[in-house]
Amino acid sequence: MLDELLPCPFCGGTPKVSGVISEYKDDFSGYVVMCEVCGCGTTAFTARDKAVSVWNNRVPSDNENKLVKVLSSLVDAHYDSVTADAMHTRAVYQANELLKAYAD
C-alpha cells in the first residue's frame, strides 16, 4: 500500500508525511516525508503519493554506501575487541542498528 512508509534509511526511525507552507508565499507548497527521530526527509512534492513513493524507493547515494562500509568496519572492529558481556557504546549500537536496516 502506498501510504505505508518504510523506516528511515539512516536511523530506522518512524517517518511522517506532512504538508509544508512556503516561506515566501505563505501558502501550501506540498508534502514532505520526514523521520521523526533524525530529521532526514524528502523535498516537497505537490502530490502526497509522490512524496511517499520517493521516500519508499530512494536509492542510497555513493556517500551513504561509503558510510555503511565505514560503519560496518567500526562495528566489526569494536565487537572483535570486547567480550560478550561488555557494555557497548551508544554510537556502536546505533551503527549496528543502521547496518541491520540496510541489510533488510
C-alpha positions in Angstrom: 0.0 0.0 0.0 1.4 3.4 -0.9 0.5 5.0 2.4 2.8 2.6 4.3 6.1 4.4 4.9 9.3 2.4 5.2 11.5 3.1 8.2 14.2 5.8 8.0 17.1 4.6 5.9 19.6 6.3 8.3 18.3 5.6 11.8 15.4 3.2 11.4 13.1 5.8 12.9 9.4 6.4 12.1 8.7 8.7 9.2 5.7 11.0 8.9 4.0 12.8 5.9 3.4 16.5 6.5 2.1 19.4 4.5 4.5 22.3 4.2 3.9 26.1 3.9 6.1 28.2 1.6 8.3 30.7 3.4 8.0 33.1 0.5 4.3 32.9 -0.4 2.7 31.9 2.9 0.6 29.2 1.2 0.7 25.5 0.9 3.6 24.3 -1.2 3.5 20.5 -0.9 4.2 17.4 1.1 7.3 16.1 2.6 8.2 12.8 4.4 10.4 13.3 7.4 11.9 11.0 10.0 10.6 11.9 13.5 13.9 10.7 15.0 16.8 12.1 13.0 15.0 14.7 10.7 16.0 13.1 7.4 13.5 14.0 4.8 12.4 14.4 1.2 12.0 17.7 -0.7 8.5 19.0 -1.1 6.2 17.4 -3.7 2.8 18.7 -4.8 1.3 15.2 -4.6 1.3 13.3 -1.3 1.6 10.0 -3.2 4.8 11.2 -4.9 6.4 12.2 -1.6 5.6 8.7 -0.2 6.8 7.0 -3.3 10.1 8.9 -3.3 10.7 8.1 0.4 10.0 4.4 0.0 12.0 4.0 -3.2 15.1 6.1 -2.6 18.4 4.7 -3.7 21.4 5.2 -1.3 23.9 7.6 -2.7 27.6 6.8 -3.1 28.3 8.7 0.1 25.7 6.7 2.0 27.2 3.4 0.7 30.6 4.6 1.8 29.2 5.4 5.2 27.7 2.0 5.6 31.1 0.4 4.8 32.9 2.6 7.3 30.2 1.8 10.0 30.4 -1.9 9.2 34.2 -1.8 9.8 33.7 0.1 13.0 31.1 -2.3 14.4 33.2 -5.4 13.4 36.4 -3.9 15.0 34.5 -3.0 18.1 32.8 -6.4 18.6 36.1 -8.1 18.0 37.8 -6.1 20.8 35.3 -6.6 23.6 33.9 -9.5 25.5 30.3 -10.6 25.1 29.2 -9.1 28.5 31.0 -5.8 28.0 28.9 -2.6 27.6 28.8 -1.3 24.1 28.8 2.4 23.4 25.6 4.0 22.2 27.3 5.0 18.9 28.3 1.5 18.1 24.8 0.2 19.0 23.2 2.8 16.7 25.7 2.0 13.9 24.8 -1.7 14.2 21.1 -0.9 14.0 21.7 1.2 10.9 23.5 -1.7 9.3 20.7 -4.0 10.2 18.2 -1.6 8.5 20.4 -1.6 5.3 20.6 -5.4 5.4 16.8 -5.7 5.4 
